[in-house]
Amino acid sequence: MAPQDREIEQLRNEIRKEVRAVFKANMKIFDWDIPENDDRKSAEMIIGVMQEAMDELKQEITDGKYDQY
């Protein structure tokens, strides 16, 4: 097993928790700022922006930005 494989196995749950925490924090902000908030619509919008950010990161990886991080 490569060192990266061992490391990701150790960090997998923490990374997932952190992503969910960012999502939930933004859901709370929508609820605080918009009294008549549509939670499902907000969730879809937030996850859409999060996906855009993930897509940007994937492109940066493909472009080699993190080859020598």
N, CA, C and O atoms as a GROMACS GRO file, in nm:
protein
  276
    1MET      N    1   0.086  -0.118   0.000
    1MET     CA    2   0.000   0.000   0.000
    1MET      C    3   0.090   0.124   0.000
    1MET      O    4   0.183   0.135   0.080
    2ALA      N    5   0.060   0.215  -0.089
    2ALA     CA    6   0.138   0.339  -0.100
    2ALA      C    7   0.112   0.429   0.021
    2ALA      O    8   0.004   0.421   0.081
    3PRO      N    9   0.207   0.513   0.057
    3PRO     CA   10   0.187   0.604   0.170
    3PRO      C   11   0.061   0.690   0.156
    3PRO      O   12  -0.008   0.716   0.255
    4GLN      N   13   0.032   0.735   0.033
    4GLN     CA   14  -0.088   0.816   0.011
    4GLN      C   15  -0.215   0.737   0.041
    4GLN      O   16  -0.313   0.792   0.091
    5ASP      N   17  -0.213   0.608   0.010
    5ASP     CA   18  -0.329   0.523   0.038
    5ASP      C   19  -0.353   0.511   0.188
    5ASP      O   20  -0.467   0.518   0.233
    6ARG      N   21  -0.246   0.493   0.263
    6ARG     CA   22  -0.261   0.484   0.409
    6ARG      C   23  -0.310   0.617   0.467
    6ARG      O   24  -0.395   0.619   0.555
    7GLU      N   25  -0.256   0.726   0.416
    7GLU     CA   26  -0.293   0.858   0.468
    7GLU      C   27  -0.439   0.889   0.440
    7GLU      O   28  -0.510   0.939   0.528
    8ILE      N   29  -0.485   0.862   0.317
    8ILE     CA   30  -0.625   0.893   0.285
    8ILE      C   31  -0.720   0.808   0.369
    8ILE      O   32  -0.827   0.855   0.406
    9GLU      N   33  -0.682   0.685   0.398
    9GLU     CA   34  -0.767   0.601   0.483
    9GLU      C   35  -0.778   0.659   0.623
    9GLU      O   36  -0.883   0.650   0.686
   10GLN      N   37  -0.670   0.718   0.672
   10GLN     CA   38  -0.674   0.780   0.805
   10GLN      C   39  -0.755   0.909   0.805
   10GLN      O   40  -0.819   0.942   0.905
   11LEU      N   41  -0.753   0.981   0.694
   11LEU     CA   42  -0.818   1.113   0.687
   11LEU      C   43  -0.959   1.110   0.628
   11LEU      O   44  -1.032   1.209   0.638
   12ARG      N   45  -0.997   1.000   0.567
   12ARG     CA   46  -1.124   0.992   0.494
   12ARG      C   47  -1.243   1.046   0.574
   12ARG      O   48  -1.315   1.133   0.526
   13ASN      N   49  -1.264   0.997   0.694
   13ASN     CA   50  -1.379   1.040   0.774
   13ASN      C   51  -1.369   1.187   0.812
   13ASN      O   52  -1.470   1.257   0.813
   14GLU      N   53  -1.250   1.234   0.844
   14GLU     CA   54  -1.232   1.374   0.881
   14GLU      C   55  -1.263   1.467   0.764
   14GLU      O   56  -1.329   1.569   0.781
   15ILE      N   57  -1.217   1.432   0.646
   15ILE     CA   58  -1.244   1.514   0.527
   15ILE      C   59  -1.395   1.518   0.500
   15ILE      O   60  -1.450   1.624   0.472
   16ARG      N   61  -1.461   1.404   0.510
   16ARG     CA   62  -1.606   1.399   0.488
   16ARG      C   63  -1.679   1.485   0.591
   16ARG      O   64  -1.774   1.556   0.557
   17LYS      N   65  -1.636   1.478   0.717
   17LYS     CA   66  -1.698   1.560   0.822
   17LYS      C   67  -1.680   1.709   0.793
   17LYS      O   68  -1.773   1.788   0.811
   18GLU      N   69  -1.561   1.745   0.748
   18GLU     CA   70  -1.533   1.887   0.719
   18GLU      C   71  -1.619   1.938   0.605
   18GLU      O   72  -1.670   2.050   0.611
   19VAL      N   73  -1.637   1.858   0.501
   19VAL     CA   74  -1.721   1.899   0.388
   19VAL      C   75  -1.865   1.917   0.434
   19VAL      O   76  -1.930   2.016   0.400
   20ARG      N   77  -1.915   1.822   0.513
   20ARG     CA   78  -2.052   1.834   0.565
   20ARG      C   79  -2.067   1.955   0.657
   20ARG      O   80  -2.171   2.020   0.657
   21ALA      N   81  -1.963   1.985   0.734
   21ALA     CA   82  -1.968   2.101   0.824
   21ALA      C   83  -1.979   2.231   0.746
   21ALA      O   84  -2.052   2.322   0.786
   22VAL      N   85  -1.906   2.242   0.635
   22VAL     CA   86  -1.915   2.362   0.550
   22VAL      C   87  -2.057   2.375   0.494
   22VAL      O   88  -2.115   2.483   0.493
   23PHE      N   89  -2.111   2.263   0.446
   23PHE     CA   90  -2.246   2.264   0.391
   23PHE      C   91  -2.347   2.308   0.497
   23PHE      O   92  -2.430   2.396   0.472
   24LYS      N   93  -2.341   2.246   0.614
   24LYS     CA   94  -2.437   2.278   0.721
   24LYS      C   95  -2.422   2.421   0.771
   24LYS      O   96  -2.522   2.485   0.804
   25ALA      N   97  -2.300   2.472   0.777
   25ALA     CA   98  -2.279   2.611   0.820
   25ALA      C   99  -2.347   2.707   0.722
   25ALA      O  100  -2.408   2.805   0.763
   26ASN      N  101  -2.336   2.677   0.594
   26ASN     CA  102  -2.401   2.763   0.495
   26ASN      C  103  -2.552   2.750   0.499
   26ASN      O  104  -2.622   2.848   0.476
   27MET      N  105  -2.603   2.631   0.527
   27MET     CA  106  -2.748   2.614   0.544
   27MET      C  107  -2.798   2.702   0.659
   27MET      O  108  -2.902   2.766   0.647
   28LYS      N  109  -2.724   2.706   0.770
   28LYS     CA  110  -2.763   2.790   0.884
   28LYS      C  111  -2.765   2.937   0.844
   28LYS      O  112  -2.856   3.010   0.884
   29ILE      N  113  -2.667   2.980   0.768
   29ILE     CA  114  -2.661   3.120   0.724
   29ILE      C  115  -2.783   3.155   0.642
   29ILE      O  116  -2.843   3.260   0.661
   30PHE      N  117  -2.821   3.066   0.549
   30PHE     CA  118  -2.941   3.091   0.469
   30PHE      C  119  -3.062   3.103   0.560
   30PHE      O  120  -3.145   3.193   0.541
   31ASP      N  121  -3.074   3.014   0.660
   31ASP     CA  122  -3.189   3.019   0.750
   31ASP      C  123  -3.190   3.147   0.833
   31ASP      O  124  -3.297   3.204   0.858
   32TRP      N  125  -3.073   3.194   0.875
   32TRP     CA  126  -3.066   3.318   0.954
   32TRP      C  127  -3.100   3.439   0.869
   32TRP      O  128  -3.170   3.530   0.914
   33ASP      N  129  -3.051   3.440   0.744
   33ASP     CA  130  -3.065   3.559   0.659
   33ASP      C  131  -3.199   3.567   0.585
   33ASP      O  132  -3.240   3.675   0.545
   34ILE      N  133  -3.265   3.453   0.567
   34ILE     CA  134  -3.388   3.451   0.488
   34ILE      C  135  -3.498   3.387   0.572
   34ILE      O  136  -3.505   3.265   0.582
   35PRO      N  137  -3.584   3.469   0.633
   35PRO     CA  138  -3.688   3.415   0.721
   35PRO      C  139  -3.779   3.310   0.654
   35PRO      O  140  -3.818   3.212   0.717
   36GLU      N  141  -3.812   3.330   0.527
   36GLU     CA  142  -3.901   3.239   0.457
   36GLU      C  143  -3.822   3.141   0.370
   36GLU      O  144  -3.869   3.100   0.263
   37ASN      N  145  -3.704   3.104   0.414
   37ASN     CA  146  -3.613   3.022   0.337
   37ASN      C  147  -3.674   2.888   0.294
   37ASN      O  148  -3.741   2.821   0.373
   38ASP      N  149  -3.651   2.852   0.169
   38ASP     CA  150  -3.686   2.720   0.116
   38ASP      C  151  -3.560   2.635   0.133
   38ASP      O  152  -3.466   2.646   0.054
   39ASP      N  153  -3.558   2.551   0.235
   39ASP     CA  154  -3.438   2.476   0.269
   39ASP      C  155  -3.388   2.387   0.156
   39ASP      O  156  -3.267   2.379   0.132
   40ARG      N  157  -3.478   2.322   0.087
   40ARG     CA  158  -3.434   2.233  -0.022
   40ARG      C  159  -3.368   2.314  -0.133
   40ARG      O  160  -3.262   2.275  -0.182
   41LYS      N  161  -3.429   2.425  -0.172
   41LYS     CA  162  -3.370   2.510  -0.276
   41LYS      C  163  -3.234   2.561  -0.232
   41LYS      O  164  -3.139   2.562  -0.310
   42SER      N  165  -3.224   2.604  -0.106
   42SER     CA  166  -3.096   2.652  -0.055
   42SER      C  167  -2.991   2.542  -0.058
   42SER      O  168  -2.877   2.565  -0.099
   43ALA      N  169  -3.030   2.421  -0.017
   43ALA     CA  170  -2.938   2.308  -0.017
   43ALA      C  171  -2.887   2.280  -0.158
   43ALA      O  172  -2.768   2.255  -0.178
   44GLU      N  173  -2.978   2.283  -0.254
   44GLU     CA  174  -2.939   2.258  -0.393
   44GLU      C  175  -2.843   2.366  -0.443
   44GLU      O  176  -2.748   2.336  -0.514
   45MET      N  177  -2.869   2.491  -0.407
   45MET     CA  178  -2.784   2.601  -0.450
   45MET      C  179  -2.645   2.591  -0.385
   45MET      O  180  -2.543   2.610  -0.451
   46ILE      N  181  -2.643   2.563  -0.257
   46ILE     CA  182  -2.516   2.552  -0.185
   46ILE      C  183  -2.433   2.438  -0.241
   46ILE      O  184  -2.314   2.454  -0.267
   47ILE      N  185  -2.494   2.322  -0.260
   47ILE     CA  186  -2.420   2.207  -0.312
   47ILE      C  187  -2.373   2.235  -0.454
   47ILE      O  188  -2.268   2.186  -0.496
   48GLY      N  189  -2.449   2.313  -0.528
   48GLY     CA  190  -2.406   2.352  -0.663
   48GLY      C  191  -2.278   2.434  -0.661
   48GLY      O  192  -2.188   2.411  -0.740
   49VAL      N  193  -2.271   2.529  -0.569
   49VAL     CA  194  -2.150   2.612  -0.556
   49VAL      C  195  -2.034   2.526  -0.507
   49VAL      O  196  -1.921   2.542  -0.553
   50MET      N  197  -2.062   2.437  -0.413
   50MET     CA  198  -1.957   2.347  -0.364
   50MET      C  199  -1.905   2.259  -0.478
   50MET      O  200  -1.785   2.235  -0.487
   51GLN      N  201  -1.995   2.212  -0.564
   51GLN     CA  202  -1.954   2.130  -0.678
   51GLN      C  203  -1.869   2.211  -0.775
   51GLN      O  204  -1.770   2.161  -0.828
   52GLU      N  205  -1.906   2.338  -0.798
   52GLU     CA  206  -1.826   2.425  -0.884
   52GLU      C  207  -1.684   2.437  -0.828
   52GLU      O  208  -1.587   2.430  -0.902
   53ALA      N  209  -1.673   2.454  -0.697
   53ALA     CA  210  -1.541   2.465  -0.633
   53ALA      C  211  -1.463   2.335  -0.650
   53ALA      O  212  -1.343   2.339  -0.676
   54MET      N  213  -1.530   2.221  -0.634
   54MET     CA  214  -1.463   2.092  -0.652
   54MET      C  215  -1.417   2.075  -0.797
   54MET      O  216  -1.307   2.026  -0.823
   55ASP      N  217  -1.501   2.116  -0.891
   55ASP     CA  218  -1.464   2.107  -1.031
   55ASP      C  219  -1.342   2.195  -1.062
   55ASP      O  220  -1.254   2.156  -1.138
   56GLU      N  221  -1.338   2.314  -1.002
   56GLU     CA  222  -1.223   2.404  -1.020
   56GLU      C  223  -1.097   2.340  -0.964
   56GLU      O  224  -0.991   2.345  -1.027
   57LEU      N  225  -1.107   2.279  -0.847
   57LEU     CA  226  -0.992   2.212  -0.788
   57LEU      C  227  -0.946   2.096  -0.877
   57LEU      O  228  -0.826   2.078  -0.899
   58LYS      N  229  -1.041   2.018  -0.928
   58LYS     CA  230  -1.004   1.907  -1.017
   58LYS      C  231  -0.928   1.958  -1.139
   58LYS      O  232  -0.830   1.898  -1.182
   59GLN      N  233  -0.974   2.071  -1.195
   59GLN     CA  234  -0.907   2.127  -1.312
   59GLN      C  235  -0.767   2.174  -1.276
   59GLN      O  236  -0.672   2.154  -1.352
   60GLU      N  237  -0.753   2.236  -1.159
   60GLU     CA  238  -0.621   2.280  -1.114
   60GLU      C  239  -0.526   2.161  -1.097
   60GLU      O  240  -0.408   2.172  -1.128
   61ILE      N  241  -0.578   2.049  -1.047
   61ILE     CA  242  -0.496   1.928  -1.033
   61ILE      C  243  -0.454   1.879  -1.171
   61ILE      O  244  -0.338   1.846  -1.193
   62THR      N  245  -0.550   1.874  -1.264
   62THR     CA  246  -0.520   1.831  -1.400
   62THR      C  247  -0.416   1.922  -1.464
   62THR      O  248  -0.328   1.876  -1.537
   63ASP      N  249  -0.425   2.052  -1.436
   63ASP     CA  250  -0.332   2.150  -1.492
   63ASP      C  251  -0.194   2.144  -1.427
   63ASP      O  252  -0.101   2.210  -1.473
   64GLY      N  253  -0.181   2.066  -1.319
   64GLY     CA  254  -0.051   2.050  -1.255
   64GLY      C  255  -0.022   2.147  -1.142
   64GLY      O  256   0.091   2.153  -1.093
   65LYS      N  257  -0.120   2.223  -1.102
   65LYS     CA  258  -0.098   2.325  -0.999
   65LYS      C  259  -0.045   2.266  -0.868
   65LYS      O  260   0.029   2.333  -0.796
   66TYR      N  261  -0.082   2.143  -0.838
   66TYR     CA  262  -0.043   2.082  -0.710
   66TYR      C  263   0.065   1.975  -0.726
   66TYR      O  264   0.090   1.896  -0.634
   67ASP      N  265   0.128   1.972  -0.843
   67ASP     CA  266   0.234   1.872  -0.864
   67ASP      C  267   0.352   1.892  -0.769
   67ASP      O  268   0.418   1.795  -0.730
   68GLN      N  269   0.377   2.014  -0.732
   68GLN     CA  270   0.489   2.045  -0.642
   68GLN      C  271   0.439   2.128  -0.524
   68GLN      O  272   0.497   2.231  -0.492
   69TYR      N  273   0.334   2.084  -0.460
   69TYR     CA  274   0.272   2.157  -0.350
   69TYR      C  275   0.360   2.142  -0.229
   69TYR      O  276   0.329   2.195  -0.123
   0.00000   0.00000   0.00000
